[in-house]
């Protein structure tokens, strides 16, 4: 029971941070940050599911959704910068 509560608090904080980044429209995550957080949240979701802790699993899955949105934003920003650099040359 205590493990589930601790995992829930941890992943709720992670979800809050990811949501804050999504709502901050100016935030562009570095590529390594997106990759690391997707890996961490994916592992957390899988581990929580294997342990039968469904609340932490859902919270970390929600963070995956946020990081996918941030990955899209990062990709689009990198493409825009690349296109701008090509136009300058």
N, C-alpha and C positions, 0 to 999 in steps of 0.2 A: 504493500500500500504506500509506504513512504517513498519507494523508488518511483512509483507512478506520479506522485505529487511533485517530487523534485524534477522529474523529466518534464512534467506539464509546465512548471514554472519556467524552466530553462527554455523550452520551445515556445512558450508564450512570449518570452522576451525576444527571442529570435524572430518570431513572426511580427512583433511590434516594430522592431528595427527595420525589417524588410518592408513593411507597409509604409513606414516613415520615408524610406528611400523612394518608394513608388509614388507617394503623394508629393514629394519634392521633385517637381518636374524638371528642375535644373540639374538634378543629380545624374551624372553619368558614371556608372561603376567601371572601374578598371576590369579588363578582361580576366585577369588572374583572380580577382575578387568574385566575379560571377562564377567562374569555374570551381573555385574552392567552396563557395557557399552552396552551389548545386550539389557538389559531392557530399558535403557535410550534412545537408538537409536530407538528401537521398539515403545516406547511411543511417541517419537518425530515424527516418520513417521506417526503414526496413527493420532496424533493431527493435524499435517500439512495437511494431507489428509482431515480430517473432516472440517478444516477451508478453504479448497479449495486452499491452498498454495502449488502448485505442485513442484516448484523448491526446497523449503526446504525439501519436502517429498522425492524427488529423492536423494538429498544430504545425508539425514540421512539414506535412504535405502542403499546407497553406503557404508556408514560407517558400517552398519550391515554386509554387505558382507566382509568387512575387518576384523571385529571382529570374524566372523565365521572362516576365515582363521587362525586368531590368536588362536581361541579356539582349532582348530585342532593341531596347533603347540604346544600349551600348553599340550594337552592330550598326544601327542606323546612323549614329553619331560618327562612327569610324568611317562609314561609307561617305557621309557628307564631307568630312575633312579630306578624305582621299580625293573626292571629286573637286573640291576647292583647290587642292594642291596641283591637280592636273590642269586646271584652268589657268593657274598662275604661270605655268611653264609653256 
